[in-house]
Amino acid sequence: MDRNNSQTRTDLIDVAKDYVESMLAETQGRKALIMDQETLMMISLVYSRTAILQKEVFLIGTIDQIPEEKLTHLKAIFFCRCTDKNIKLIGQELQNPKFSLYNICKYFPYSDIFISYIAIRLLQQG
């Protein structure tokens, strides 16, 4: 691997780490980090589970396996791709909230549209 490719890879890893750091810092107190499976795999390549746990994250889980019990002592950070499945799962979670607070992080450029779409779907169902 040449030096430029190595530097680019390092820069991308640093950008990903910085994003996760800022995302976790936005929510104070005990947290649950909820991701879809693909996002979890990507984040695990650049950030260790131990490092995430040191940021007051007491639960790292996937959006399709959120525990059934109420976890009102935790604030949820959702970090997911914009897919129909994830929109449906987030909508279902918000209809029966288990966490004390929800933070849907900006994963992609159109995240405001994603959040608006979830809200519209909830209104249509409720």
N, CA, C and O atoms as CSV, one atom per row, in Angstrom:
chain,resi,resn,atom,element,x,y,z
A,1,MET,N,N,0.848,-1.168,0.000
A,1,MET,CA,C,0.000,0.000,0.000
A,1,MET,C,C,0.895,1.233,0.000
A,1,MET,O,O,1.839,1.323,0.785
A,2,ASP,N,N,0.594,2.186,-0.887
A,2,ASP,CA,C,1.437,3.383,-0.915
A,2,ASP,C,C,1.044,4.355,0.203
A,2,ASP,O,O,0.001,4.203,0.838
A,3,ARG,N,N,1.875,5.323,0.420
A,3,ARG,CA,C,1.709,6.257,1.538
A,3,ARG,C,C,0.396,7.040,1.446
A,3,ARG,O,O,-0.255,7.264,2.466
A,4,ASN,N,N,-0.003,7.459,0.240
A,4,ASN,CA,C,-1.237,8.238,0.084
A,4,ASN,C,C,-2.464,7.424,0.473
A,4,ASN,O,O,-3.348,7.937,1.160
A,5,ASN,N,N,-2.534,6.163,0.048
A,5,ASN,CA,C,-3.665,5.311,0.411
A,5,ASN,C,C,-3.703,5.074,1.907
A,5,ASN,O,O,-4.774,5.084,2.514
A,6,SER,N,N,-2.548,4.864,2.501
A,6,SER,CA,C,-2.468,4.651,3.942
A,6,SER,C,C,-2.936,5.892,4.695
A,6,SER,O,O,-3.669,5.786,5.678
A,7,GLN,N,N,-2.514,7.062,4.236
A,7,GLN,CA,C,-2.915,8.313,4.884
A,7,GLN,C,C,-4.413,8.544,4.736
A,7,GLN,O,O,-5.062,8.983,5.686
A,8,THR,N,N,-4.975,8.259,3.566
A,8,THR,CA,C,-6.408,8.416,3.340
A,8,THR,C,C,-7.190,7.507,4.267
A,8,THR,O,O,-8.180,7.927,4.867
A,9,ARG,N,N,-6.752,6.270,4.385
A,9,ARG,CA,C,-7.432,5.322,5.273
A,9,ARG,C,C,-7.399,5.814,6.717
A,9,ARG,O,O,-8.407,5.753,7.421
A,10,THR,N,N,-6.249,6.299,7.154
A,10,THR,CA,C,-6.115,6.819,8.508
A,10,THR,C,C,-7.018,8.029,8.706
A,10,THR,O,O,-7.661,8.159,9.748
A,11,ASP,N,N,-7.072,8.910,7.723
A,11,ASP,CA,C,-7.936,10.083,7.812
A,11,ASP,C,C,-9.402,9.672,7.941
A,11,ASP,O,O,-10.129,10.252,8.747
A,12,LEU,N,N,-9.849,8.689,7.168
A,12,LEU,CA,C,-11.240,8.228,7.232
A,12,LEU,C,C,-11.555,7.601,8.582
A,12,LEU,O,O,-12.645,7.793,9.121
A,13,ILE,N,N,-10.616,6.861,9.123
A,13,ILE,CA,C,-10.813,6.267,10.447
A,13,ILE,C,C,-10.930,7.367,11.493
A,13,ILE,O,O,-11.787,7.302,12.373
A,14,ASP,N,N,-10.072,8.374,11.399
A,14,ASP,CA,C,-10.131,9.495,12.342
A,14,ASP,C,C,-11.453,10.248,12.235
A,14,ASP,O,O,-12.021,10.651,13.249
A,15,VAL,N,N,-11.939,10.436,11.025
A,15,VAL,CA,C,-13.219,11.118,10.825
A,15,VAL,C,C,-14.343,10.313,11.470
A,15,VAL,O,O,-15.194,10.877,12.157
A,16,ALA,N,N,-14.353,9.005,11.255
A,16,ALA,CA,C,-15.385,8.152,11.845
A,16,ALA,C,C,-15.313,8.180,13.370
A,16,ALA,O,O,-16.341,8.282,14.040
A,17,LYS,N,N,-14.107,8.090,13.915
A,17,LYS,CA,C,-13.942,8.144,15.374
A,17,LYS,C,C,-14.423,9.475,15.927
A,17,LYS,O,O,-15.115,9.513,16.945
A,18,ASP,N,N,-14.064,10.563,15.265
A,18,ASP,CA,C,-14.485,11.890,15.716
A,18,ASP,C,C,-16.005,12.024,15.692
A,18,ASP,O,O,-16.593,12.633,16.586
A,19,TYR,N,N,-16.638,11.454,14.667
A,19,TYR,CA,C,-18.091,11.542,14.568
A,19,TYR,C,C,-18.753,10.783,15.714
A,19,TYR,O,O,-19.690,11.282,16.337
A,20,VAL,N,N,-18.263,9.578,15.987
A,20,VAL,CA,C,-18.826,8.793,17.084
A,20,VAL,C,C,-18.614,9.523,18.405
A,20,VAL,O,O,-19.521,9.580,19.235
A,21,GLU,N,N,-17.429,10.078,18.602
A,21,GLU,CA,C,-17.131,10.837,19.830
A,21,GLU,C,C,-18.124,11.983,20.008
A,21,GLU,O,O,-18.698,12.147,21.084
A,22,SER,N,N,-18.324,12.768,18.962
A,22,SER,CA,C,-19.226,13.923,19.081
A,22,SER,C,C,-20.674,13.474,19.264
A,22,SER,O,O,-21.428,14.103,20.005
A,23,MET,N,N,-21.062,12.401,18.601
A,23,MET,CA,C,-22.412,11.868,18.728
A,23,MET,C,C,-22.675,11.439,20.173
A,23,MET,O,O,-23.734,11.736,20.725
A,24,LEU,N,N,-21.724,10.751,20.778
A,24,LEU,CA,C,-21.887,10.294,22.157
A,24,LEU,C,C,-21.819,11.454,23.144
A,24,LEU,O,O,-22.491,11.427,24.175
A,25,ALA,N,N,-21.022,12.465,22.844
A,25,ALA,CA,C,-20.883,13.614,23.739
A,25,ALA,C,C,-22.139,14.482,23.766
A,25,ALA,O,O,-22.395,15.162,24.760
A,26,GLU,N,N,-22.925,14.469,22.691
A,26,GLU,CA,C,-24.153,15.265,22.621
A,26,GLU,C,C,-25.165,14.865,23.674
A,26,GLU,O,O,-25.933,15.702,24.147
A,27,THR,N,N,-25.174,13.600,24.044
A,27,THR,CA,C,-26.131,13.089,25.015
A,27,THR,C,C,-25.401,12.842,26.325
A,27,THR,O,O,-24.520,11.986,26.406
A,28,GLN,N,N,-25.774,13.595,27.342
A,28,GLN,CA,C,-25.130,13.470,28.650
A,28,GLN,C,C,-25.801,12.359,29.466
A,28,GLN,O,O,-26.997,12.110,29.322
A,29,GLY,N,N,-25.026,11.704,30.314
A,29,GLY,CA,C,-25.569,10.684,31.200
A,29,GLY,C,C,-25.474,9.289,30.600
A,29,GLY,O,O,-24.762,9.053,29.625
A,30,ARG,N,N,-26.209,8.382,31.209
A,30,ARG,CA,C,-26.190,6.970,30.791
A,30,ARG,C,C,-26.914,6.808,29.458
A,30,ARG,O,O,-28.004,7.340,29.248
A,31,LYS,N,N,-26.271,6.053,28.562
A,31,LYS,CA,C,-26.772,5.957,27.194
A,31,LYS,C,C,-26.908,4.516,26.722
A,31,LYS,O,O,-26.269,3.598,27.236
A,32,ALA,N,N,-27.767,4.359,25.721
A,32,ALA,CA,C,-27.863,3.130,24.943
A,32,ALA,C,C,-27.582,3.516,23.499
A,32,ALA,O,O,-28.211,4.430,22.967
A,33,LEU,N,N,-26.648,2.830,22.865
A,33,LEU,CA,C,-26.327,3.091,21.460
A,33,LEU,C,C,-26.980,1.994,20.630
A,33,LEU,O,O,-26.613,0.823,20.719
A,34,ILE,N,N,-27.952,2.397,19.825
A,34,ILE,CA,C,-28.737,1.453,19.022
A,34,ILE,C,C,-28.419,1.688,17.553
A,34,ILE,O,O,-28.573,2.799,17.045
A,35,MET,N,N,-27.973,0.635,16.873
A,35,MET,CA,C,-27.598,0.724,15.461
A,35,MET,C,C,-28.227,-0.428,14.691
A,35,MET,O,O,-28.671,-1.412,15.283
A,36,ASP,N,N,-28.261,-0.302,13.372
A,36,ASP,CA,C,-28.617,-1.462,12.566
A,36,ASP,C,C,-27.353,-2.324,12.434
A,36,ASP,O,O,-26.253,-1.874,12.753
A,37,GLN,N,N,-27.516,-3.528,11.975
A,37,GLN,CA,C,-26.401,-4.482,11.938
A,37,GLN,C,C,-25.232,-3.976,11.089
A,37,GLN,O,O,-24.073,-4.130,11.475
A,38,GLU,N,N,-25.529,-3.383,9.955
A,38,GLU,CA,C,-24.466,-2.903,9.070
A,38,GLU,C,C,-23.687,-1.753,9.700
A,38,GLU,O,O,-22.461,-1.704,9.601
A,39,THR,N,N,-24.391,-0.831,10.344
A,39,THR,CA,C,-23.723,0.283,11.011
A,39,THR,C,C,-22.869,-0.221,12.163
A,39,THR,O,O,-21.752,0.255,12.366
A,40,LEU,N,N,-23.387,-1.176,12.912
A,40,LEU,CA,C,-22.630,-1.764,14.016
A,40,LEU,C,C,-21.318,-2.369,13.518
A,40,LEU,O,O,-20.275,-2.214,14.153
A,41,MET,N,N,-21.375,-3.054,12.389
A,41,MET,CA,C,-20.153,-3.649,11.835
A,41,MET,C,C,-19.159,-2.567,11.423
A,41,MET,O,O,-17.959,-2.706,11.661
A,42,MET,N,N,-19.651,-1.485,10.803
A,42,MET,CA,C,-18.750,-0.408,10.382
A,42,MET,C,C,-18.110,0.284,11.584
A,42,MET,O,O,-16.905,0.536,11.592
A,43,ILE,N,N,-18.911,0.585,12.588
A,43,ILE,CA,C,-18.393,1.271,13.769
A,43,ILE,C,C,-17.395,0.387,14.509
A,43,ILE,O,O,-16.404,0.889,15.040
A,44,SER,N,N,-17.639,-0.904,14.551
A,44,SER,CA,C,-16.721,-1.798,15.262
A,44,SER,C,C,-15.360,-1.888,14.578
A,44,SER,O,O,-14.386,-2.310,15.201
A,45,LEU,N,N,-15.281,-1.504,13.328
A,45,LEU,CA,C,-13.990,-1.483,12.639
A,45,LEU,C,C,-13.108,-0.320,13.079
A,45,LEU,O,O,-11.883,-0.401,12.995
A,46,VAL,N,N,-13.724,0.755,13.547
A,46,VAL,CA,C,-12.954,1.949,13.877
A,46,VAL,C,C,-12.978,2.314,15.366
A,46,VAL,O,O,-12.176,3.132,15.816
A,47,TYR,N,N,-13.886,1.714,16.123
A,47,TYR,CA,C,-14.041,2.088,17.519
A,47,TYR,C,C,-14.267,0.821,18.331
A,47,TYR,O,O,-15.173,0.045,18.026
A,48,SER,N,N,-13.468,0.605,19.343
A,48,SER,CA,C,-13.611,-0.619,20.143
A,48,SER,C,C,-14.816,-0.513,21.072
A,48,SER,O,O,-15.219,0.578,21.475
A,49,ARG,N,N,-15.369,-1.652,21.395
A,49,ARG,CA,C,-16.505,-1.730,22.319
A,49,ARG,C,C,-16.114,-1.125,23.677
A,49,ARG,O,O,-16.903,-0.418,24.304
A,50,THR,N,N,-14.900,-1.412,24.110
A,50,THR,CA,C,-14.408,-0.885,25.381
A,50,THR,C,C,-14.363,0.640,25.359
A,50,THR,O,O,-14.750,1.288,26.332
A,51,ALA,N,N,-13.893,1.212,24.258
A,51,ALA,CA,C,-13.826,2.674,24.143
A,51,ALA,C,C,-15.221,3.287,24.177
A,51,ALA,O,O,-15.415,4.341,24.784
A,52,ILE,N,N,-16.188,2.649,23.541
A,52,ILE,CA,C,-17.563,3.143,23.560
A,52,ILE,C,C,-18.133,3.043,24.971
A,52,ILE,O,O,-18.800,3.969,25.434
A,53,LEU,N,N,-17.881,1.942,25.650
A,53,LEU,CA,C,-18.390,1.768,27.010
A,53,LEU,C,C,-17.837,2.820,27.966
A,53,LEU,O,O,-18.496,3.169,28.945
A,54,GLN,N,N,-16.655,3.322,27.700
A,54,GLN,CA,C,-16.050,4.360,28.543
A,54,GLN,C,C,-16.746,5.711,28.387
A,54,GLN,O,O,-16.460,6.641,29.141
A,55,LYS,N,N,-17.642,5.829,27.431
A,55,LYS,CA,C,-18.377,7.078,27.178
A,55,LYS,C,C,-19.770,7.044,27.809
A,55,LYS,O,O,-20.688,7.698,27.314
A,56,GLU,N,N,-19.932,6.296,28.886
A,56,GLU,CA,C,-21.205,6.130,29.591
A,56,GLU,C,C,-22.267,5.427,28.743
A,56,GLU,O,O,-23.462,5.670,28.913
A,57,VAL,N,N,-21.840,4.573,27.849
A,57,VAL,CA,C,-22.764,3.766,27.066
A,57,VAL,C,C,-22.897,2.425,27.777
A,57,VAL,O,O,-21.948,1.643,27.835
A,58,PHE,N,N,-24.086,2.169,28.318
A,58,PHE,CA,C,-24.309,0.963,29.106
A,58,PHE,C,C,-24.994,-0.140,28.315
A,58,PHE,O,O,-25.116,-1.269,28.791
A,59,LEU,N,N,-25.440,0.186,27.109
A,59,LEU,CA,C,-26.062,-0.814,26.245
A,59,LEU,C,C,-25.686,-0.499,24.808
A,59,LEU,O,O,-25.890,0.619,24.336
A,60,ILE,N,N,-25.140,-1.478,24.122
A,60,ILE,CA,C,-24.889,-1.383,22.687
A,60,ILE,C,C,-25.733,-2.475,22.053
A,60,ILE,O,O,-25.541,-3.659,22.328
A,61,GLY,N,N,-26.665,-2.072,21.207
A,61,GLY,CA,C,-27.569,-3.057,20.641
A,61,GLY,C,C,-27.936,-2.754,19.213
A,61,GLY,O,O,-27.549,-1.733,18.646
A,62,THR,N,N,-28.696,-3.672,18.645
A,62,THR,CA,C,-29.179,-3.473,17.277
A,62,THR,C,C,-30.660,-3.126,17.299
A,62,THR,O,O,-31.399,-3.513,18.204
A,63,ILE,N,N,-31.062,-2.400,16.297
A,63,ILE,CA,C,-32.423,-1.880,16.223
A,63,ILE,C,C,-33.474,-2.992,16.181
A,63,ILE,O,O,-34.616,-2.785,16.592
A,64,ASP,N,N,-33.093,-4.157,15.691
A,64,ASP,CA,C,-34.046,-5.256,15.610
A,64,ASP,C,C,-34.038,-6.142,16.857
A,64,ASP,O,O,-34.752,-7.143,16.909
A,65,GLN,N,N,-33.236,-5.781,17.858
A,65,GLN,CA,C,-33.186,-6.566,19.096
A,65,GLN,C,C,-33.169,-5.664,20.330
A,65,GLN,O,O,-32.380,-5.884,21.250
A,66,ILE,N,N,-34.021,-4.667,20.352
A,66,ILE,CA,C,-34.126,-3.779,21.511
A,66,ILE,C,C,-34.807,-4.572,22.624
A,66,ILE,O,O,-35.822,-5.227,22.385
A,67,PRO,N,N,-34.258,-4.518,23.834
A,67,PRO,CA,C,-34.873,-5.261,24.940
A,67,PRO,C,C,-36.338,-4.875,25.149
A,67,PRO,O,O,-36.733,-3.741,24.876
A,68,GLU,N,N,-37.126,-5.813,25.628
A,68,GLU,CA,C,-38.561,-5.579,25.848
A,68,GLU,C,C,-38.836,-4.715,27.072
A,68,GLU,O,O,-39.819,-3.975,27.094
A,69,GLU,N,N,-37.975,-4.799,28.101
A,69,GLU,CA,C,-38.244,-4.074,29.342
A,69,GLU,C,C,-37.978,-2.579,29.181
A,69,GLU,O,O,-37.216,-2.149,28.314
A,70,LYS,N,N,-38.634,-1.800,30.049
A,70,LYS,CA,C,-38.426,-0.351,30.072
A,70,LYS,C,C,-37.011,-0.069,30.560
A,70,LYS,O,O,-36.552,-0.675,31.528
A,71,LEU,N,N,-36.329,0.839,29.897
A,71,LEU,CA,C,-34.961,1.229,30.241
A,71,LEU,C,C,-34.909,2.744,30.432
A,71,LEU,O,O,-34.082,3.428,29.828
A,72,THR,N,N,-35.789,3.250,31.264
A,72,THR,CA,C,-35.930,4.692,31.417
A,72,THR,C,C,-34.729,5.348,32.095
A,72,THR,O,O,-34.650,6.575,32.155
A,73,HIS,N,N,-33.805,4.557,32.600
A,73,HIS,CA,C,-32.573,5.109,33.168
A,73,HIS,C,C,-31.535,5.398,32.077
A,73,HIS,O,O,-30.470,5.951,32.352
A,74,LEU,N,N,-31.863,5.013,30.829
A,74,LEU,CA,C,-30.949,5.221,29.702
A,74,LEU,C,C,-31.557,6.169,28.674
A,74,LEU,O,O,-32.772,6.216,28.484
A,75,LYS,N,N,-30.683,6.917,28.023
A,75,LYS,CA,C,-31.071,7.775,26.902
A,75,LYS,C,C,-30.610,7.072,25.629
A,75,LYS,O,O,-29.450,6.673,25.524
A,76,ALA,N,N,-31.497,6.924,24.681
A,76,ALA,CA,C,-31.186,6.177,23.461
A,76,ALA,C,C,-30.587,7.072,22.387
A,76,ALA,O,O,-31.070,8.174,22.124
A,77,ILE,N,N,-29.529,6.570,21.780
A,77,ILE,CA,C,-28.935,7.198,20.598
A,77,ILE,C,C,-29.126,6.219,19.453
A,77,ILE,O,O,-28.540,5.136,19.454
A,78,PHE,N,N,-29.941,6.592,18.480
A,78,PHE,CA,C,-30.154,5.748,17.309
A,78,PHE,C,C,-29.223,6.218,16.202
A,78,PHE,O,O,-29.226,7.391,15.827
A,79,PHE,N,N,-28.437,5.300,15.690
A,79,PHE,CA,C,-27.479,5.597,14.626
A,79,PHE,C,C,-27.663,4.517,13.566
A,79,PHE,O,O,-27.024,3.466,13.614
A,80,CYS,N,N,-28.549,4.793,12.606
A,80,CYS,CA,C,-28.978,3.775,11.642
A,80,CYS,C,C,-28.996,4.338,10.229
A,80,CYS,O,O,-29.072,5.547,10.014
A,81,ARG,N,N,-28.923,3.417,9.277
A,81,ARG,CA,C,-29.082,3.797,7.879
A,81,ARG,C,C,-30.548,4.088,7.608
A,81,ARG,O,O,-31.429,3.614,8.325
A,82,CYS,N,N,-30.802,4.869,6.571
A,82,CYS,CA,C,-32.173,5.211,6.186
A,82,CYS,C,C,-32.716,4.124,5.269
A,82,CYS,O,O,-32.563,4.185,4.050
A,83,THR,N,N,-33.346,3.139,5.874
A,83,THR,CA,C,-33.978,2.074,5.091
A,83,THR,C,C,-35.431,1.955,5.546
A,83,THR,O,O,-35.777,2.393,6.643
A,84,ASP,N,N,-36.272,1.367,4.714
A,84,ASP,CA,C,-37.672,1.170,5.099
A,84,ASP,C,C,-37.771,0.350,6.383
A,84,ASP,O,O,-38.588,0.645,7.255
A,85,LYS,N,N,-36.943,-0.668,6.491
A,85,LYS,CA,C,-36.974,-1.526,7.687
A,85,LYS,C,C,-36.616,-0.717,8.935
A,85,LYS,O,O,-37.297,-0.824,9.955
A,86,ASN,N,N,-35.557,0.087,8.863
A,86,ASN,CA,C,-35.149,0.879,10.026
A,86,ASN,C,C,-36.190,1.935,10.391
A,86,ASN,O,O,-36.439,2.182,11.571
A,87,ILE,N,N,-36.797,2.556,9.383
A,87,ILE,CA,C,-37.857,3.532,9.636
A,87,ILE,C,C,-39.009,2.864,10.370
A,87,ILE,O,O,-39.542,3.414,11.334
A,88,LYS,N,N,-39.388,1.685,9.918
A,88,LYS,CA,C,-40.484,0.949,10.558
A,88,LYS,C,C,-40.124,0.594,11.998
A,88,LYS,O,O,-40.950,0.756,12.897
A,89,LEU,N,N,-38.907,0.114,12.226
A,89,LEU,CA,C,-38.492,-0.281,13.572
A,89,LEU,C,C,-38.395,0.913,14.521
A,89,LEU,O,O,-38.782,0.814,15.686
A,90,ILE,N,N,-37.884,2.036,14.030
A,90,ILE,CA,C,-37.822,3.238,14.871
A,90,ILE,C,C,-39.238,3.713,15.189
A,90,ILE,O,O,-39.528,4.091,16.324
A,91,GLY,N,N,-40.111,3.693,14.196
A,91,GLY,CA,C,-41.506,4.075,14.426
A,91,GLY,C,C,-42.171,3.204,15.476
A,91,GLY,O,O,-42.881,3.713,16.343
A,92,GLN,N,N,-41.953,1.900,15.410
A,92,GLN,CA,C,-42.516,0.982,16.406
A,92,GLN,C,C,-41.963,1.281,17.799
A,92,GLN,O,O,-42.697,1.241,18.787
A,93,GLU,N,N,-40.683,1.576,17.871
A,93,GLU,CA,C,-40.064,1.892,19.164
A,93,GLU,C,C,-40.643,3.174,19.741
A,93,GLU,O,O,-40.909,3.246,20.941
A,94,LEU,N,N,-40.841,4.181,18.910
A,94,LEU,CA,C,-41.361,5.451,19.396
A,94,LEU,C,C,-42.830,5.357,19.815
A,94,LEU,O,O,-43.294,6.158,20.626
A,95,GLN,N,N,-43.556,4.392,19.271
A,95,GLN,CA,C,-44.943,4.184,19.691
A,95,GLN,C,C,-45.021,3.554,21.070
A,95,GLN,O,O,-45.996,3.755,21.794
A,96,ASN,N,N,-44.003,2.797,21.436
A,96,ASN,CA,C,-43.937,2.160,22.750
A,96,ASN,C,C,-42.551,2.435,23.332
A,96,ASN,O,O,-41.720,1.530,23.411
A,97,PRO,N,N,-42.298,3.681,23.741
A,97,PRO,CA,C,-40.945,4.057,24.148
A,97,PRO,C,C,-40.458,3.316,25.391
A,97,PRO,O,O,-41.195,3.128,26.359
A,98,LYS,N,N,-39.205,2.908,25.330
A,98,LYS,CA,C,-38.582,2.201,26.443
A,98,LYS,C,C,-37.500,3.045,27.112
A,98,LYS,O,O,-37.115,2.762,28.247
A,99,PHE,N,N,-37.007,4.070,26.432
A,99,PHE,CA,C,-35.923,4.900,26.939
A,99,PHE,C,C,-36.462,6.254,27.396
A,99,PHE,O,O,-37.572,6.642,27.032
A,100,SER,N,N,-35.675,6.962,28.187
A,100,SER,CA,C,-36.129,8.265,28.701
A,100,SER,C,C,-36.020,9.376,27.665
A,100,SER,O,O,-36.744,10.369,27.740
A,101,LEU,N,N,-35.113,9.214,26.695
A,101,LEU,CA,C,-34.883,10.242,25.681
A,101,LEU,C,C,-34.411,9.546,24.404
A,101,LEU,O,O,-33.759,8.503,24.455
A,102,TYR,N,N,-34.749,10.133,23.271
A,102,TYR,CA,C,-34.340,9.570,21.983
A,102,TYR,C,C,-33.560,10.612,21.199
A,102,TYR,O,O,-33.991,11.758,21.072
A,103,ASN,N,N,-32.408,10.207,20.674
A,103,ASN,CA,C,-31.591,11.053,19.816
A,103,ASN,C,C,-31.341,10.263,18.534
A,103,ASN,O,O,-30.644,9.248,18.550
A,104,ILE,N,N,-31.906,10.728,17.435
A,104,ILE,CA,C,-31.694,10.076,16.140
A,104,ILE,C,C,-30.601,10.861,15.437
A,104,ILE,O,O,-30.802,12.006,15.033
A,105,CYS,N,N,-29.446,10.233,15.299
A,105,CYS,CA,C,-28.265,10.934,14.792
A,105,CYS,C,C,-28.283,11.081,13.287
A,105,CYS,O,O,-28.886,10.292,12.560
A,106,LYS,N,N,-27.608,12.110,12.853
A,106,LYS,CA,C,-27.519,12.412,11.427
A,106,LYS,C,C,-26.459,11.536,10.786
A,106,LYS,O,O,-25.263,11.816,10.865
A,107,TYR,N,N,-26.915,10.491,10.163
A,107,TYR,CA,C,-26.044,9.501,9.531
A,107,TYR,C,C,-25.815,9.831,8.071
A,107,TYR,O,O,-24.819,9.406,7.486
A,108,PHE,N,N,-26.716,10.574,7.485
A,108,PHE,CA,C,-26.706,10.823,6.053
A,108,PHE,C,C,-27.230,12.219,5.791
A,108,PHE,O,O,-27.849,12.812,6.675
A,109,PRO,N,N,-27.004,12.764,4.610
A,109,PRO,CA,C,-27.346,14.160,4.334
A,109,PRO,C,C,-28.822,14.501,4.464
A,109,PRO,O,O,-29.152,15.664,4.697
A,110,TYR,N,N,-29.714,13.543,4.325
A,110,TYR,CA,C,-31.139,13.834,4.332
A,110,TYR,C,C,-31.800,13.371,5.622
A,110,TYR,O,O,-32.955,12.945,5.602
A,111,SER,N,N,-31.093,13.446,6.738
A,111,SER,CA,C,-31.616,12.917,7.999
A,111,SER,C,C,-32.868,13.652,8.456
A,111,SER,O,O,-33.738,13.036,9.072
A,112,ASP,N,N,-32.990,14.945,8.177
A,112,ASP,CA,C,-34.194,15.667,8.573
A,112,ASP,C,C,-35.415,15.103,7.847
A,112,ASP,O,O,-36.496,15.009,8.427
A,113,ILE,N,N,-35.244,14.732,6.589
A,113,ILE,CA,C,-36.325,14.105,5.833
A,113,ILE,C,C,-36.661,12.751,6.451
A,113,ILE,O,O,-37.833,12.390,6.560
A,114,PHE,N,N,-35.637,12.004,6.853
A,114,PHE,CA,C,-35.808,10.700,7.498
A,114,PHE,C,C,-36.641,10.851,8.771
A,114,PHE,O,O,-37.582,10.087,8.985
A,115,ILE,N,N,-36.306,11.821,9.613
A,115,ILE,CA,C,-37.023,12.031,10.865
A,115,ILE,C,C,-38.459,12.484,10.587
A,115,ILE,O,O,-39.390,12.040,11.259
A,116,SER,N,N,-38.640,13.357,9.606
A,116,SER,CA,C,-39.985,13.792,9.235
A,116,SER,C,C,-40.823,12.622,8.741
A,116,SER,O,O,-42.005,12.519,9.067
A,117,TYR,N,N,-40.215,11.747,7.958
A,117,TYR,CA,C,-40.920,10.579,7.440
A,117,TYR,C,C,-41.370,9.663,8.582
A,117,TYR,O,O,-42.484,9.140,8.556
A,118,ILE,N,N,-40.512,9.470,9.575
A,118,ILE,CA,C,-40.889,8.657,10.741
A,118,ILE,C,C,-42.082,9.298,11.444
A,118,ILE,O,O,-43.029,8.602,11.809
A,119,ALA,N,N,-42.047,10.611,11.638
A,119,ALA,CA,C,-43.134,11.303,12.313
A,119,ALA,C,C,-44.449,11.159,11.537
A,119,ALA,O,O,-45.498,10.917,12.134
A,120,ILE,N,N,-44.395,11.306,10.230
A,120,ILE,CA,C,-45.602,11.158,9.400
A,120,ILE,C,C,-46.155,9.750,9.507
A,120,ILE,O,O,-47.362,9.560,9.651
A,121,ARG,N,N,-45.266,8.757,9.437
A,121,ARG,CA,C,-45.705,7.357,9.565
A,121,ARG,C,C,-46.369,7.116,10.917
A,121,ARG,O,O,-47.381,6.418,10.986
A,122,LEU,N,N,-45.821,7.682,11.993
A,122,LEU,CA,C,-46.416,7.525,13.317
A,122,LEU,C,C,-47.799,8.157,13.375
A,122,LEU,O,O,-48.726,7.567,13.931
A,123,LEU,N,N,-47.949,9.350,12.809
A,123,LEU,CA,C,-49.253,10.005,12.793
A,123,LEU,C,C,-50.280,9.212,11.994
A,123,LEU,O,O,-51.445,9.138,12.384
A,124,GLN,N,N,-49.862,8.625,10.889
A,124,GLN,CA,C,-50.776,7.838,10.069
A,124,GLN,C,C,-51.221,6.573,10.785
A,124,GLN,O,O,-52.356,6.128,10.618
A,125,GLN,N,N,-50.329,5.990,11.584
A,125,GLN,CA,C,-50.660,4.749,12.286
A,125,GLN,C,C,-51.465,5.003,13.556
A,125,GLN,O,O,-52.214,4.130,13.995
A,126,GLY,N,N,-51.320,6.189,14.152
A,126,GLY,CA,C,-51.875,6.433,15.461
A,126,GLY,C,C,-53.137,7.172,15.461
A,126,GLY,O,O,-53.699,7.434,16.525
